[in-house]
Amino acid sequence: MGILKTAIIGAAVYAGVKYITKKDPITGQSIVDDLLEKAPGWVEKAKGYTEDLKARASHVAEDLAR
């Protein structure tokens, strides 16, 4: 039973990797290429959210200290 389970999981992982690395015939990019292209923008957005969260947390801490 263990070898069958391992074979099924391996086949699923192989199919998933093959799907996300397959090039689109129209754009010539894969899903991975798309994610790598958009990642720097997401990092900048996350930095903005982090700064906003830190500012809110400091305001809440000041209000609780009063």
VEXTI-209815 format. One record per residue (C-alpha): x, y, z. Coordinates in Angstrom, 1 decimal, padded with zeros to 4 digits, always signed. Example, Ala and Ser with C-alpha at 12.3 -4.5 7.8 and 13.67 -1.06 7.14 Angstrom:
2
+012.3_-004.5_+007.8
+013.7_-001.1_+007.1
***
This chain:
66
+000.0_+000.0_+000.0
+002.9_+002.4_+000.8
+004.5_+002.1_-002.6
+001.2_+002.7_-004.4
+000.5_+005.8_-002.3
+004.0_+007.1_-003.0
+003.6_+006.4_-006.7
+000.3_+008.4_-006.8
+001.8_+011.3_-004.9
+004.8_+011.3_-007.1
+002.6_+011.4_-010.2
+000.5_+014.2_-008.8
+003.6_+016.3_-008.1
+005.1_+015.6_-011.5
+001.8_+016.7_-013.2
+001.6_+019.8_-011.1
+005.2_+020.8_-011.9
+004.6_+020.1_-015.6
+001.5_+022.2_-015.5
+003.0_+025.3_-013.9
+006.1_+025.2_-016.1
+004.2_+024.7_-019.4
+004.6_+027.7_-021.7
+001.4_+029.4_-022.9
+001.2_+029.3_-026.7
+000.0_+032.9_-026.9
+002.2_+034.7_-024.5
+005.1_+032.3_-024.3
+005.2_+032.5_-020.5
+004.5_+029.9_-017.9
+002.8_+030.4_-014.6
+006.1_+030.4_-012.8
+007.4_+033.1_-015.2
+004.3_+035.2_-014.4
+004.8_+034.8_-010.6
+008.5_+035.7_-010.8
+007.6_+038.8_-012.8
+005.0_+040.0_-010.3
+006.8_+039.1_-007.1
+008.8_+042.4_-006.7
+005.5_+044.3_-006.8
+004.0_+042.1_-004.2
+007.1_+042.6_-002.0
+006.7_+046.4_-002.2
+003.0_+046.1_-001.3
+003.8_+043.9_+001.7
+006.4_+046.5_+002.9
+003.7_+049.1_+002.8
+001.3_+047.0_+004.7
+004.0_+046.2_+007.3
+004.7_+049.9_+007.8
+001.0_+050.6_+008.2
+000.6_+047.8_+010.7
+003.6_+049.0_+012.7
+002.2_+052.5_+012.8
-001.2_+051.2_+013.9
+000.3_+049.0_+016.6
+002.3_+051.9_+018.0
-000.8_+054.1_+018.1
-002.7_+051.4_+020.0
+000.2_+050.9_+022.4
+000.2_+054.7_+023.1
-003.5_+054.7_+023.7
-003.3_+051.7_+026.1
-000.4_+053.4_+028.0
-002.6_+056.4_+028.8
***
